[in-house]
Amino acid sequence: IDKSLPTDATSTLNANVKVLRETSSSTYSLTFAGHNTLPAPAKSGYIFVGWYLDSSFTSEVITEVSESITVYAKWTIDKGEITTATMLNCVSDIATSNNEDILILEKEPCLGGILQQCIHNGFGLHTFKEELTGPEYAKRFIDQVKELDIEYKLNTMVMDISADAANTKIVTAMNRSDGLFKIEAKAVILAMGCRERSRGALNIPGYRPAGIYSAGTAQRLVNIEGFMPGREVVILGSGDIGLIMARRMTLEGAKVKVVAELMPYSGGLKRNIVQCLDDFDIPLKLSHTVVEVRGKERLEGITLAEVDANNKPIPGTEEYVPCDTLMLSVGLIPENELSKNSGLQLDMITNGPKVDEYRETEHAGVFACGNVLQVHD
């Protein structure tokens, strides 16, 4: 339910504003008295598109009203900020508005999810109107959780979600201090995020030497654990995480020899291509992929080849690149093993649970949000 605007906003709009009805999770209708310039409301996790005269958003965008009419706000998901922080913000909203008992179960040793290892800036521009690093962005919401005294358990793995005859949700989890335990809940919000696609999904010929990492694993090793994966690096995939790791490895003293991308275009933001590759003279090869890895104990090099319009390697275009590290930035998959084991139906397109307009799954009282619902990066 959108509560971006209060029911009485006289000081802001110089008019009486009343919420008439909730049209969906992303729209609402208002009545204005007198001539007013319509405001641009803010909602965490969304970007405001504009005001419309119809709920299907087929009219032209309007900016002013001169009579009492019903208008509709259209939103789009802010793909740059759908993270664990979105879930933490949702939790704090529920606690503030409904005074419900809430428990967060987190498998990592701290709250914040993947944001804790994303030490680059670029977060918070829409939500807080300032540029923050990943840990800074997560901390804003973690502080809210702590201020509201919301209980949470760290280093805790959820094993199963079921329901009894009265449709009470039974969450089975375990950790070192409590062992195996069960929790009864009225509602469950799934916010497990996503995982990286591995080398096994790519079917690259060769042995299994040390030195092949997913980009996220390499990011954690460098930013959290303080280890360098290697010194001569090739990155396959030009998504934002691959581009950011090209810059990160360069700043740590490694030589990034090339970033290769299967598609004829980069999957990352233009600003990341400029700031992470162009500024460090790192070559980007589009329509290229790795067709072979060499080395048994440790990676010794890889073979690149150009691909055709069907993404098939073109014979005669092979190029050997010596390296000791290959980073894979080749896509993300919603982390839905728990969802499948709980009997939830998954969408064939998004690989996330099927939900209605309120993000509720086919199991009443079980909701999904963020990257577990649909990968936004």
N, C-alpha and C positions, 0 to 999 in steps of 0.2 A: 504494500500500500504506500503510495507516494505522499509524503508529508513535507515536501519541499517548501510549500507556502502555508502560512498559518491561516486558520479560518477567518481571522480578523486582521487584515493587513492595512488598516487605515493609514498608519504612519508611512508606509512604503508606497502605497498606490493612491493615496488621497481619495479613497473610495472604500465602500464596504464590499468585501470579497467573501463569498460563501462557496464552499465545495458542494456541488450538487450531487455528483455521483462519481464513483470510481469506474472508469470504462474498461480498464485493464491494468496490468502491472506497470505499464509504461505511459498511460495517458490519464488525464482527469479533466473535468469540465468546471468552469468558473463563471460566475455572473458578475458583471461590472456595472456600476451606476455612475453615469456621467462620462465625460471625455477623459481618456487616460492613454498614456503610452504603456504598452504591455511590458512587463519585466522579463528578464531572462533568468529563470530560476536555475538553481544548481542542485544536482543530485549525485552523490558519490557513486562512481562506477558507470556513469552515463554522460553523454554529451547532448545538450539541448539543441534541437534542430529548429524549432519555431512553433508559432501558434497557428492553428488552423480552424476553419469554421465547421469542419465535419470530422467525425471520428475515424473515417477511413483515410484522412489526410490527402484528399484529392484536390482541395481548393488551393489557391495561392496563399503563401505565408502572409499573415497580417501582423502589423506592428502597433496599431492603434485601434481603439474602439470609441465610438461616440454615442452608443446606445446600449441598453441592457441586452446582451447577447451571450450565448454559450460558446466558449472557445475551447480548443483541445491542444494540449502540449504534446509534441512528438519528441521522443528520445531515441538515441542510438547507443548501443553499448560502447563504452570507452575501452577499446581493445588494448590500450597501453597500460591499463590499471586494473585488469581483472586478475587478482592475485589472492593470496591468503589474506591480505589486508582487507579485501572486499568482504570476506567471510567474517573477519573480526569486527568490521564496521557493522555488518548485519547483526551480529550477536549483540553488540553494544546497543543498537537501536531497539532490539527486542527487549533487552533488559531495562532500558530507560522507559519505554512506552508501556510495557505490560507487567513489569516487576515480577517476571517469571524466574524460576530456578533454572539456571543454565550451567552446563558442564561442558568444557572443551576437552577433547581427547586428542593429544598430539604425539606422534611417534618420535619426533625429534627431541633433543634435549632443551630446546627453547622454542618459544612461539615465533611466528613470522614466516615459516615455510621457506621457500626458495629465495625470498627477498633478502635473507640474512647473508647470502653469498653474492648478491648482486650489488657490489660496492660502487658501481658506476652511478652517475646521476641521470636525471631524466624522469624521475618519478614525482608524482604530486602536483604536476602543473595544473591539472583540471580540478583536483579535489581541494588542494591547499593554496593554489595560485602561487606556488614557489617551487623551485627545483630542488629535489632531495635525492639522496642516495637510497638504495633499497632498504638498508637497515634503518635509516632515519624515517623513511616512509612507514615501515612496519611499526616502529616505536610509537608513532602517533596513535595508532589503534591499540597497541598493547597497553599503553598508558590508560586509555579509556577503559579497557577491560579490567585493569587493576583498580582504577578509581571506582568502578561499579561493583567491586568485590565479586567478580564472576570467577567461579572456581574452575581450575583447569588441572589436568594431569599430564605431565610430560613423560617421554620415554614409554609411551603406552600404545600398544597395538590393538586395534579393533579386529576381532576374529570373525564375528558374525552379527547380523542383525535379523531378528525374527519378530513375530508378533503372536500374542496369545489369543484366546477366544474373544476377549473384550477389546481386541485391537490395540492393546498396550504394547509398545515396542520394547523388545528385549535386546539390549546391546551387550554382547559378550566381548570382553577385552582382557588384556593381561599386561602386567609390568613386573619389575623386579620386587617392588615393595609390597604390592597387594596380591601378587600371584594372579590366578585366573578368577575373574569376578564378573558379575552380571549387573546391569543397570536397567531399571524400568523407566521408560520415557514416554511422554505424550507425543513428542515429535522429534524427528532426527533430521539434521541438515548434513548432507554429504558434501564435503569440501576437500577431497583428497588430492586435487590437482592433477598433474599428468606426469608421465615418464618419457624418457627419450627413446627414440628408435635406435636399436643396437646394430652392430655390424652383422649379426646373424640375419637381420631382415634384408640386407643388401646383397648377400650371396657373392661377396668379393672373393675370387680365387686366391689361394695361398695358405700358408701355415697360420698359426695363432701366436705370433710373437708378442712379447711385452712391448708397450709403446703405443697401443691403439686405445683411445679413450673417447667416450662421448664428450661433447664440449662442456656439458654441465658438470660431469665428473671432474674434468680438468679444472674447471672454474672453482670447484670446491677445494681441490687439492691446493691451488695457488692462493685463493683468498681466505680460506678458513684454516686449512691444515698447515700451510706454509711450505709446501713441497713444489718443486719444479718438475713437471712431467717429462721434459726433454729440452733440447737446445736447438734442434733443427726441425721445424714444424711444417706440416702440410695440413690444411683444413679443407674438408669436403663438406660443402653446404654453405650458402651465404645468407642464412637467416641471421636475425639480430644477434643471437648468442654466439654464432660463429664469427661474425664481424667483431663483436666486442672482445672475444678471446684472442683474435688476431692482434688487436691493439694491446691487450693485457700481457700477452706473452712477449711482445716486442718491448714493452716497458720494463719487463723483468729480465731482459737481456737475451732472449731467444731470437733466432732468425726465422721469421715466417716466410717461407719460400714462395708459397702460392696459396690462394683460396680458389678452389674449384667449385663450380656450380653446374648441376645437371641441366637446369633449365636455361633458356636463352635470356633470362633476366634474373636479377637478384631478388631474393625473398626478404631482404632487410630494408629498413628505412634508408632513404637517400642520405640523411644526415649521418647515419652510421657508416655508409660507404665512404663518405668524404672524410669524416673524423677518424675512422678506424683503419681505412686502407689507403686512401689517397694521401693523407697527411704523413703516412709512414712509408710511402712508395712500395706498398705490398700489391703485387699483381692479382687481378681477379680474372679468372678464365671462365667465361660463360660457355654453356653447351659442352662441358667437359666432366668426366667422372673418373674415378679410380677403378682400373680393371684388374689390378694385381698388386698384392703386397709381397715383399721379399724379406727374408730373414726368418730364422727359426727361434732362437732364444730371445733376440731383440730385433725390433724392426730396423732394417737396413735401408729401405727405400720403397717407393711405390711407382707404379706405372700409370700415367694419365693418358686418356684418349679422348678425342673429340667425338661427340655423338650426333646422330642425324635427327631428323624431325620426329622419328619414332623412339628417340632416346636409346638407340642402339649404337655401340662403338663403331666408328668408321675405321676399317683396316688401313694401316699405313700412317695413322696419325698418332701412334703411341709415342710417349715421351717418358723416359725414366728420370725420376727425381730422387736423389739421395736424401734421406731424412731418418731421424730416430723417433719421431712422434707423428702419429696421424690422429687428428681430432675429427670426430663425426658430428656435424650439425645437420641432421637429415630428417628432422621432423619430431613431433611430439604426439603421444597417444594418451587419451584420458585414462586415469588410473582407476579402472572399474572392475577389478577382480572381486572386490567386496560387493559391488552392485550386482554382478552376475550371480555370485554365490547366494545373494539374498533373494534371487528370483526376479529382479527388475528387468524389464524389457529394454534393450538398448537400441538406439537409433542407428540404422545402417550408414547414414551419412556422417553424423557427428561422432559416432562411437561412444556417445554419452547416454545416460538414461533418458527415456522419453518422458517429457513433462508437459504440463498444461501452462496457461499463461501466468500462473502463480508459482511456477517452478516446482510444482508438486508432482511426484511420480505416480505411477498407477497404484502404488501402495499408499493408502491414505495416511497422512502424517509423516511421510518420508519425502524430503525435498533435496534438490541438488543445485549447486551454484558453482560459478567459476570454471576453471579448466576441466574439472571432472565432468561437467555438463557439455562443454564444447571448448576445444582448444582455441584460444584467442590470439596466439602469437604465431 
